[in-house]
Amino acid sequence: MARIEIEGHGSFEVEDGKRLVLAVEGCGVEIGHRCGGFARCTTCRVEFSAGEPERMTVAERDKLREVGLFGEVRLSCQCLAADGMKLRPLMLVSEQGWSDPGPPPAAEITPPAEWVERPES
C-alpha cells in the first residue's frame, strides 16, 4: 500500500502502482477524466508538491508540450500511485460544472505506456 496526500481532502492508503487517476477517484475526489484516461484532454491534471514521478509516458510528455503545460502539471491518468505523493487535483467535477467526470479509465495506462525519464523541459 502507498500513502498519498490529496490537498484539501486528506491522506489516504491506496494500492501501490494503481493508476493515479483511479486512486484519487477511489478516495472520493471527483477528479475529471473527460477523455477516459487516454492523455488527450488534460482534465485529470494534478500538481505535485512532493513525490512527483521521475518517469512519464510519451503520451503525457507529448500532450503536455502540445498544450503548453509541460513542467507545470502532470496527468494523473498517466501516473502510478506511489508512497509519499502529495498532490492537488486541478479540475474537479463540481468546480467545472460537469455532470460527471467522464468515461471510466481502464485499470491499465492507456494508450499502452511507453516510459521515458521526465525531461527537464
C-alpha positions as CSV (number, residue, x, y, z in Angstrom):
1,M,0.0,0.0,0.0
2,A,1.0,3.6,-0.6
3,R,0.1,6.7,1.4
4,I,-0.8,9.7,-0.7
5,E,-1.9,13.1,0.4
6,I,-4.5,15.0,-1.6
7,E,-4.6,18.7,-0.8
8,G,-8.0,19.7,0.7
9,H,-9.1,16.1,1.0
10,G,-6.7,14.3,3.4
11,S,-4.2,11.4,3.5
12,F,-5.2,8.0,2.1
13,E,-3.9,4.5,1.8
14,V,-4.1,3.4,-1.9
15,E,-2.8,0.4,-3.8
16,D,0.8,1.0,-4.7
17,G,1.2,1.2,-8.5
18,K,-2.5,1.8,-9.1
19,R,-3.3,4.3,-11.9
20,L,-3.3,7.6,-10.1
21,V,-6.5,9.0,-11.6
22,L,-8.3,5.9,-10.3
23,A,-6.6,6.0,-6.9
24,V,-7.6,9.7,-6.4
25,E,-11.2,9.0,-7.6
26,G,-11.3,6.0,-5.2
27,C,-10.5,8.4,-2.3
28,G,-13.8,10.2,-3.1
29,V,-12.3,13.0,-5.0
30,E,-14.2,13.9,-8.2
31,I,-11.3,14.4,-10.5
32,G,-12.0,14.9,-14.1
33,H,-11.1,12.4,-16.8
34,R,-13.2,13.6,-19.8
35,C,-11.3,11.6,-22.4
36,G,-11.5,8.4,-20.3
37,G,-7.8,8.4,-19.4
38,F,-6.1,8.5,-22.8
39,A,-3.9,11.5,-22.3
40,R,-6.0,13.6,-24.7
41,C,-7.9,16.1,-22.6
42,T,-5.7,17.1,-19.6
43,T,-8.7,17.3,-17.3
44,C,-7.0,14.8,-14.9
45,R,-4.1,17.2,-14.3
46,V,-2.5,17.5,-10.9
47,E,0.2,19.5,-9.3
48,F,2.7,17.7,-7.1
49,S,4.2,19.3,-4.0
50,A,6.1,16.0,-3.2
51,G,6.7,12.6,-4.7
52,E,6.4,13.6,-8.4
53,P,7.3,10.5,-10.5
54,E,10.6,10.6,-12.3
55,R,9.2,8.7,-15.3
56,M,6.4,9.8,-17.6
57,T,4.7,8.3,-20.6
58,V,5.5,9.5,-24.1
59,A,1.8,10.3,-24.4
60,E,1.8,12.5,-21.3
61,R,5.0,14.3,-22.4
62,D,3.7,15.0,-25.9
63,K,0.3,16.2,-24.7
64,L,1.7,18.5,-22.0
65,R,4.1,20.0,-24.6
66,E,1.2,20.4,-27.1
67,V,-1.0,22.4,-24.7
68,G,1.8,24.4,-23.1
69,L,1.6,22.8,-19.6
70,F,4.8,20.8,-19.7
71,G,6.8,21.3,-16.4
72,E,3.7,22.8,-14.7
73,V,1.4,19.8,-14.2
74,R,1.2,16.1,-14.6
75,L,-1.7,13.9,-16.0
76,S,-2.9,11.6,-13.3
77,C,-4.1,9.1,-16.0
78,Q,-0.5,8.6,-17.0
79,C,1.0,8.2,-13.4
80,L,1.1,5.3,-11.0
81,A,0.4,5.9,-7.3
82,A,3.4,5.7,-5.0
83,D,4.1,6.2,-1.4
84,G,4.8,9.8,-0.4
85,M,2.9,11.6,-3.2
86,K,1.4,14.9,-2.2
87,L,-0.8,16.4,-4.9
88,R,-3.5,18.8,-5.8
89,P,-6.2,17.9,-8.4
90,L,-6.8,20.9,-10.6
91,M,-10.1,20.1,-12.3
92,L,-12.8,18.8,-10.1
93,V,-16.3,17.9,-11.5
94,S,-18.1,20.3,-9.1
95,E,-15.8,23.2,-9.9
96,Q,-16.1,22.7,-13.7
97,G,-19.9,22.3,-13.7
98,W,-19.7,18.9,-15.4
99,S,-22.5,16.3,-14.8
100,D,-19.9,13.6,-14.4
101,P,-16.1,13.1,-14.6
102,G,-16.0,11.4,-18.0
103,P,-15.8,7.9,-19.2
104,P,-14.2,5.4,-16.7
105,P,-10.5,4.9,-17.3
106,A,-9.2,1.4,-17.7
107,A,-7.1,-0.1,-14.9
108,E,-4.0,0.0,-17.1
109,I,-2.5,3.1,-18.5
110,T,-3.8,3.9,-22.0
111,P,-2.5,4.2,-24.6
112,P,-0.1,1.4,-23.6
113,A,2.7,3.1,-21.6
114,E,5.9,3.9,-23.3
115,W,8.0,5.2,-20.4
116,V,10.7,7.8,-20.5
117,E,12.7,9.7,-17.8
118,R,10.9,13.0,-17.1
119,P,12.8,15.6,-19.2
120,E,13.6,18.9,-17.6
121,S,12.0,20.9,-20.4
